[in-house]
Protein backbone atom coordinates (compact mmCIF):
# COMPACT_ATOMS: atom_id res chain seq x y z
CA UNK A 1 0.00 0.00 0.00
CA UNK A 2 1.19 3.50 -0.84
CA UNK A 3 1.62 4.70 2.75
CA UNK A 4 1.45 8.35 1.70
CA UNK A 5 -1.43 8.01 -0.78
CA UNK A 6 0.53 9.64 -3.60
CA UNK A 7 -0.76 7.29 -6.30
CA UNK A 8 -4.37 7.81 -5.31
CA UNK A 9 -3.87 11.59 -5.16
CA UNK A 10 -2.46 11.55 -8.69
CA UNK A 11 -5.38 9.39 -9.82
CA UNK A 12 -7.88 11.87 -8.35
CA UNK A 13 -6.03 14.76 -10.02
CA UNK A 14 -6.33 12.99 -13.38
CA UNK A 15 -10.05 12.44 -12.83
CA UNK A 16 -10.50 16.12 -11.99
CA UNK A 17 -8.55 17.18 -15.08
CA UNK A 18 -10.64 14.90 -17.30
CA UNK A 19 -13.86 16.27 -15.81
CA UNK A 20 -12.99 19.97 -16.13
CA UNK A 21 -11.52 19.53 -19.62
CA UNK A 22 -14.74 18.25 -21.16
CA UNK A 23 -16.29 20.36 -23.88
CA UNK A 24 -13.26 22.66 -24.13
CA UNK A 25 -12.59 22.10 -27.83
CA UNK A 26 -9.63 19.73 -27.61
CA UNK A 27 -10.93 17.48 -30.39
CA UNK A 28 -11.68 20.35 -32.77
CA UNK A 29 -8.30 21.90 -32.01
CA UNK A 30 -6.64 18.58 -32.89
CA UNK A 31 -8.71 18.29 -36.08
CA UNK A 32 -7.73 21.80 -37.15
CA UNK A 33 -4.06 20.90 -36.73
CA UNK A 34 -4.22 17.76 -38.90
CA UNK A 35 -2.24 17.61 -42.12
CA UNK A 36 -2.07 15.11 -44.96
CA UNK A 37 -0.30 11.92 -43.88
CA UNK A 38 -1.02 12.32 -40.17
CA UNK A 39 -2.23 9.42 -38.09
CA UNK A 40 -4.62 9.80 -35.15
CA UNK A 41 -4.92 7.08 -32.52
CA UNK A 42 -8.14 6.51 -30.58
CA UNK A 43 -9.30 4.19 -27.80
CA UNK A 44 -12.42 3.12 -29.70
CA UNK A 45 -13.77 2.98 -33.23
CA UNK A 46 -16.83 5.13 -32.46
CA UNK A 47 -14.70 8.17 -31.70
CA UNK A 48 -12.38 7.43 -34.63
CA UNK A 49 -15.40 7.34 -36.98
CA UNK A 50 -16.84 10.53 -35.49
CA UNK A 51 -13.57 12.41 -36.05
CA UNK A 52 -13.25 10.88 -39.53
CA UNK A 53 -16.68 12.28 -40.45
CA UNK A 54 -15.77 15.74 -39.15
CA UNK A 55 -12.54 15.67 -41.14
CA UNK A 56 -14.42 14.66 -44.29
CA UNK A 57 -16.92 17.50 -43.75
CA UNK A 58 -14.04 19.96 -43.43
CA UNK A 59 -12.21 18.60 -46.47
CA UNK A 60 -9.27 17.26 -44.47
CA UNK A 61 -7.94 14.33 -46.48
CA UNK A 62 -5.33 11.60 -46.26
CA UNK A 63 -5.48 11.33 -42.47
CA UNK A 64 -5.30 7.82 -41.04
CA UNK A 65 -7.40 6.78 -38.06
CA UNK A 66 -6.30 3.90 -35.86
CA UNK A 67 -7.69 2.28 -32.74
CA UNK A 68 -5.32 0.96 -30.10
CA UNK A 69 -5.94 -0.05 -26.51
CA UNK A 70 -3.68 2.13 -24.30
CA UNK A 71 -2.85 -1.00 -22.27
CA UNK A 72 -1.29 -2.55 -25.39
CA UNK A 73 0.70 0.36 -26.78
CA UNK A 74 3.14 -2.04 -28.48
CA UNK A 75 0.34 -2.90 -30.92
CA UNK A 76 0.92 0.50 -32.53
CA UNK A 77 4.15 -0.81 -34.03
CA UNK A 78 2.07 -3.17 -36.18
CA UNK A 79 0.90 -0.11 -38.13
CA UNK A 80 4.39 0.97 -39.17
CA UNK A 81 5.55 4.56 -39.46
CA UNK A 82 3.12 7.23 -40.58
CA UNK A 83 3.94 9.66 -43.38
CA UNK A 84 3.14 12.56 -41.06
CA UNK A 85 2.76 12.89 -37.33
CA UNK A 86 1.24 10.30 -35.04
CA UNK A 87 -1.18 12.07 -32.72
CA UNK A 88 -2.96 10.45 -29.79
CA UNK A 89 -6.51 11.61 -29.12
CA UNK A 90 -6.99 13.19 -25.69
CA UNK A 91 -9.10 10.24 -24.53
CA UNK A 92 -6.30 7.85 -25.48
CA UNK A 93 -3.74 9.93 -23.57
CA UNK A 94 -6.01 10.13 -20.53
CA UNK A 95 -6.59 6.37 -20.52
CA UNK A 96 -2.86 5.73 -20.96
CA UNK A 97 -1.99 7.88 -17.95
CA UNK A 98 -4.72 6.25 -15.86
CA UNK A 99 -3.50 2.74 -16.58
CA UNK A 100 0.16 3.68 -15.96
CA UNK A 101 -0.69 5.29 -12.60
CA UNK A 102 -2.89 2.35 -11.59
CA UNK A 103 -0.12 -0.09 -12.56
CA UNK A 104 2.35 1.92 -10.46
CA UNK A 105 -0.05 1.71 -7.49
CA UNK A 106 -0.30 -2.08 -7.96
CA UNK A 107 3.49 -2.37 -8.32
CA UNK A 108 4.10 -0.50 -5.06
CA UNK A 109 1.50 -2.65 -3.29
CA UNK A 110 3.18 -5.78 -4.62
CA UNK A 111 6.64 -4.60 -3.62
CA UNK A 112 5.46 -3.83 -0.10
CA UNK A 113 3.78 -7.23 0.28
CA UNK A 114 6.70 -9.18 -1.17
CA UNK A 115 9.38 -7.29 0.75
CA UNK A 116 7.60 -7.34 4.12
CA UNK A 117 8.03 -10.15 6.62
CA UNK A 118 4.68 -10.55 8.33
CA UNK A 119 2.57 -12.60 5.95
CA UNK A 120 2.26 -16.38 6.03
CA UNK A 121 4.24 -16.73 2.79
CA UNK A 122 7.18 -14.89 4.32
CA UNK A 123 7.08 -16.97 7.48
CA UNK A 124 7.23 -20.16 5.37
CA UNK A 125 10.08 -18.71 3.31
CA UNK A 126 11.97 -17.67 6.43
CA UNK A 127 11.55 -21.12 7.99
CA UNK A 128 12.64 -22.82 4.75
CA UNK A 129 15.72 -20.61 4.57
CA UNK A 130 16.55 -21.37 8.20
CA UNK A 131 16.22 -25.11 7.51
CA UNK A 132 18.45 -24.89 4.40
CA UNK A 133 21.08 -22.96 6.36
CA UNK A 134 21.40 -25.84 8.82
CA UNK A 135 22.96 -27.95 6.08
CA UNK A 136 25.14 -25.24 4.57
CA UNK A 137 28.86 -25.78 5.07
CA UNK A 138 31.33 -22.99 5.44
N, C-alpha and C positions, 0 to 999 in steps of 0.2 A: 504494500500500500504506500502511496505517495504521502509520506508523513505530513508534508507541508501543504498538500492540496494544489500544487502548481499545475499539474496536468488538468485537473478539473476546472481550475480557474481559466486556463487557456481555452478549454473546450467551451466554457460559458461565454468567453469573449468572442469566440468564433460565431457562436449562435447569435449573439447580440449583433455582430457585424452583418451577418446574413439577413437578420430581420430588418435592420435599419437601412440596408442597401437595396431593398426591394423597390421596384418601380422608380429607379433613379436614372434609367437610360443606359445602363451598361451594355445591354445587348445591341441597341441601336448605335451606340458609339463604336462598338466592335465592328458592326456591319459597315458603317461609314468608313472604317479604316481598311477594309478588305481590298486587296488588289488581285489581279489575275495570277493564278498559280498558288495562291494561299490555301492552306488547309486549316479547317476548324474542327476541333475535337469536342465532342459532347458526351454526356453520361447516358443519354437515351436517344432513340431514333425520333421520338415525337418532337423534341426540341430541335434536333438537326433538320427535320423536315419543315418545321415552322420557320427557321432562319433561312433555309433554302428558298422557300416561297417568298419571303421578304426580299431576298437578294434578287430573285427573278423579277419581282415587281419593280425593283429599282434599277434593273438593267446591269447588275453586277454579275459578270460571267466568269467561267473557268475557275471557280472556287470549289474546293473539294471538302466534303462533309464526312467526317468519320465518327464512329461511336466506339468508345473504349471505356471499360470499367476502370475507375481510378485505382482500384485495388490490384489491377493487373496491367500496370503501366508498360511493362515489357512487351505487351501485345502490340503497342504502337510501332515497334520495329518491324512488324510484319508488313506494314504499309510502305516501307521504304522512305526515301527522302522526298520532301515536297519540292516543287519548283520555286515556290515562294516561302513565306513564313509558315510555321506551324503555330497556331494560336489555340489556346485552351479556353473554352467558354467559361464564364465565371462560375457556373454551377459545377463544372468539372473541377476547377481549382478549389472551390469550397469543399467538395467531397473528398478531394485528395488530402487537403490539410486535415480534415476531420479524421480520416482513417489513419493518417500518420500519427496524429496526436493520440488517438485511442490505442494504437499499437504501442506507442511509447509508454502509455499508462500501464498496459498489460505487461510490457517488458519489465518495467520497474517492479510491478507486483510479483512477477515471476522471480526476478533477481532476489527480492527480499525474502520470498518463501524458500528459495533454494539455497540461500546463503545464511539462513537463520537456523539455530540449533534446537528449536523447541518442538517441532512437529514429530510425529511418530516415525516418519521416513528417516529423519535425521538421527533419531535415537537408534534405529536399526542399523544405519550406516556407521554410526559411532561405535556400536557394539561389535559390528563385523570388523571394523578396522582394528579395534582393540584385540579381538581374537586373532586376526592375522599377524599382528605385531608380536604375539606370544611366540610365534614360530620363526620370526625373522632373526637371522644371525648377523652378528656385527663383523 
